[in-house]
Amino acid sequence: MSGVIVTNPPKADAKDVEAVGTFGVATVHEAMGRTGLLGTHLRPNQQGTRVAGTAVTVLSWPGDNLMIHAAVEQCGEGDILVVTTTSSSTDGMFGELFATALQRRGVRGLIINAGIRDTAELRDMGFPAWSAAVSPQGTVKATGGSVNVPVAIGGQIVRPGDVILADDDGVVCVPRESARRAAETSEARENKEAASRAAFIEGQLGLDRYGLRETLVRLGVTYQSYEEYVRGGTYERDGAES
């Protein structure tokens, strides 16, 4: 497998990255029309951490971390390293030494569609990582790959310079051209949720606030007392079927 290392790709504006980073993954994902989520399999190595940065992408051979070494040189302040492999891999391709080198260059974290190791050390040094697996299995450095090319994770395309946002809920990718708009729509959604939260604290029900009683009627859902439910024989039928 040959490859290419692309230098100086375009990046989202730093102010837009910062703005996106003030919101959670769930909020941004919903605000963008439920797009950009890099699957549910990428889980955080730590808890209570949110990072946002610009993607430096890596496409590697399974069990081979050569191109991560090559990618370190392309990383800088405010970046997040995003790694995937040409086919499924759970090998521990990334650990403490990589994190040390990246932290020195101002990299904010790692997203890897494969395995990490040295998990305790990564937490101790405050280097956040989201991975598909944890494994002590080592790797080789023998096969070419690519850096700063579009990669696919969880059915989503991540391009170099796109905004990556990650927290306890998962990881979302915001196209670099859409970062400002994503921040604006996320703010609007958060304001709407704040109003709903205040209403729920006062005792309002979601059924009424969101007009869902009409939806239940439209779908033919009815209310019955327990006595009516039993008298109609539904209770016994449901119990027999369950």
TORFI-368636 format. One record per residue (C-alpha): x, y, z. Coordinates in Angstrom, 2 decimals. Layout:
N
X|Y|Z
...
! end
This chain:
242
0.00|0.00|0.00
1.54|3.30|-1.09
0.26|6.61|0.18
0.59|10.37|0.39
1.28|12.93|3.10
-0.59|16.14|2.37
0.87|19.26|3.96
-0.91|22.46|5.04
-4.54|21.54|4.22
-7.21|24.21|4.82
-8.62|24.35|8.34
-11.70|25.70|10.06
-11.23|29.13|11.60
-9.95|28.92|15.18
-12.77|31.16|16.47
-15.37|28.88|14.92
-13.70|25.83|16.47
-13.78|27.54|19.86
-17.46|28.39|19.40
-18.38|24.80|18.49
-16.40|23.60|21.51
-18.72|25.40|23.93
-21.47|22.89|23.16
-21.83|19.18|23.77
-21.66|16.50|21.09
-25.37|15.69|21.40
-26.36|19.34|20.96
-24.17|19.86|17.87
-25.22|16.54|16.33
-28.91|17.42|16.74
-28.41|21.02|15.62
-26.80|19.83|12.37
-29.82|17.65|11.58
-28.52|14.49|13.26
-25.43|14.29|11.08
-21.71|13.97|11.68
-21.69|11.35|14.44
-18.73|8.98|14.06
-20.66|5.98|15.38
-21.35|4.73|18.89
-18.29|2.48|19.09
-15.78|5.24|19.84
-15.61|5.48|23.63
-13.63|7.89|25.82
-10.63|6.76|27.83
-11.54|9.39|30.44
-14.67|11.01|31.84
-15.75|14.62|32.10
-13.61|15.88|29.22
-14.70|17.81|26.14
-12.31|18.80|23.35
-12.70|20.54|20.02
-10.04|20.95|17.36
-9.17|20.62|13.71
-8.64|17.16|12.24
-5.31|15.79|11.12
-6.30|12.52|9.49
-4.39|9.24|9.20
-5.15|6.16|7.10
-3.05|3.21|8.25
-2.72|-0.47|7.62
-4.20|-2.60|10.44
-1.64|-3.27|13.16
0.82|-0.78|11.66
1.40|2.64|13.22
4.04|3.96|10.81
1.74|6.68|9.50
0.95|7.93|12.99
4.66|8.68|13.32
4.47|10.52|10.01
1.37|12.42|11.13
2.98|13.82|14.27
5.08|16.11|12.09
1.93|17.48|10.46
0.20|18.23|13.78
0.15|21.61|15.47
-1.58|23.75|18.07
-5.31|23.10|18.26
-5.34|19.92|16.18
-6.94|16.57|16.99
-5.40|13.44|15.48
-7.98|11.22|13.74
-6.81|7.71|12.83
-8.49|4.85|11.02
-7.30|1.70|9.27
-7.97|0.16|5.88
-9.83|-2.70|7.56
-11.01|-3.44|11.09
-8.30|-3.42|13.75
-8.23|-3.55|17.55
-4.45|-3.48|18.02
-3.05|-0.95|20.47
-1.68|1.46|17.88
-1.30|4.47|20.18
0.09|4.97|23.67
1.95|7.23|26.07
4.94|8.01|23.85
2.78|9.22|20.96
0.73|11.30|23.39
3.89|12.88|24.79
5.04|13.94|21.32
1.60|15.27|20.36
1.09|17.12|23.62
4.40|18.90|23.03
2.99|20.15|19.70
-0.26|21.44|21.20
-2.50|18.62|19.97
-5.75|18.44|21.96
-6.57|14.75|21.71
-6.92|11.56|19.71
-9.77|9.85|17.87
-8.79|6.37|16.71
-10.95|3.78|14.99
-8.70|1.05|16.42
-7.01|0.36|19.75
-5.07|2.35|22.33
-2.93|1.23|25.25
-1.20|2.88|28.25
-4.66|4.04|29.23
-3.78|4.94|32.82
-0.78|6.93|31.67
-2.89|8.81|29.12
-5.34|9.78|31.86
-2.54|10.79|34.23
-0.95|13.07|31.65
-4.30|14.58|30.69
-4.24|13.52|27.07
-7.84|12.68|26.04
-8.48|9.76|23.68
-11.52|8.13|22.12
-11.00|4.67|20.67
-12.80|1.65|19.29
-10.79|-0.72|21.51
-8.22|-1.00|24.28
-5.45|-3.53|23.69
-1.85|-4.08|24.78
-1.20|-5.78|21.43
1.68|-4.00|19.74
2.13|-2.96|16.13
4.73|-2.86|13.37
6.01|-0.01|11.21
6.20|-1.59|7.80
3.43|-0.38|5.48
2.76|2.94|3.80
-0.44|4.88|4.27
-1.70|8.44|4.07
-1.91|11.58|6.16
-4.35|14.47|5.70
-6.63|12.71|3.24
-10.39|12.19|3.67
-11.14|9.14|5.83
-14.37|7.33|6.70
-15.38|6.45|10.26
-18.83|5.28|11.26
-20.22|6.08|7.84
-19.03|9.71|8.04
-16.30|11.36|6.02
-13.70|13.31|7.99
-11.50|15.68|5.99
-8.33|17.32|7.23
-9.22|20.65|8.81
-12.78|19.67|9.71
-13.85|20.36|13.29
-13.81|17.39|15.64
-15.83|17.65|18.85
-15.66|14.87|21.44
-17.02|14.36|24.94
-18.46|11.60|27.13
-21.27|11.01|24.62
-19.03|10.34|21.62
-17.47|12.13|18.66
-18.97|14.36|15.97
-17.38|15.86|12.87
-18.41|19.32|11.65
-17.39|20.19|8.06
-14.96|23.09|8.20
-17.18|25.28|5.99
-20.14|24.71|8.31
-18.45|25.36|11.66
-19.82|28.86|12.21
-23.35|27.83|11.22
-23.12|24.76|13.48
-22.20|26.98|16.43
-25.11|29.32|15.72
-27.69|26.56|15.41
-26.27|24.83|18.49
-26.70|28.03|20.50
-30.30|28.34|19.34
-30.97|24.73|20.32
-29.35|25.18|23.71
-31.48|28.27|24.40
-34.59|26.31|23.46
-33.59|23.48|25.77
-32.95|25.94|28.60
-36.51|27.22|28.26
-37.85|23.65|28.30
-35.73|22.81|31.34
-37.17|25.76|33.22
-40.68|24.68|32.27
-40.06|21.11|33.44
-38.72|22.41|36.76
-42.05|24.21|37.16
-43.89|20.95|36.51
-44.92|21.22|32.87
-45.04|17.91|30.99
-43.34|17.25|27.69
-46.69|16.00|26.39
-48.07|19.52|26.72
-44.97|21.59|25.95
-44.28|19.75|22.70
-47.93|19.27|21.70
-47.59|15.49|21.91
-51.11|14.82|23.13
-52.32|15.61|19.62
-49.72|13.20|18.26
-51.04|10.41|20.49
-54.56|11.06|19.25
-53.41|11.05|15.63
-51.68|7.72|16.17
-54.78|6.20|17.77
-53.32|5.85|21.28
-56.12|5.91|23.88
-56.37|6.28|27.65
-58.18|3.62|29.71
-58.58|3.16|33.42
-57.19|-0.04|34.88
-60.75|-1.34|35.32
-61.60|-0.61|31.70
-58.38|-2.25|30.55
-59.08|-5.43|32.54
-62.77|-5.50|31.65
-61.91|-5.38|27.98
-59.76|-8.50|28.30
-56.66|-6.71|27.04
-54.81|-7.17|30.34
-55.13|-10.97|30.23
-54.16|-11.17|26.57
-51.10|-9.00|27.03
-50.08|-11.01|30.09
-50.41|-14.29|28.21
-48.35|-12.97|25.32
-45.54|-11.50|27.44
! end
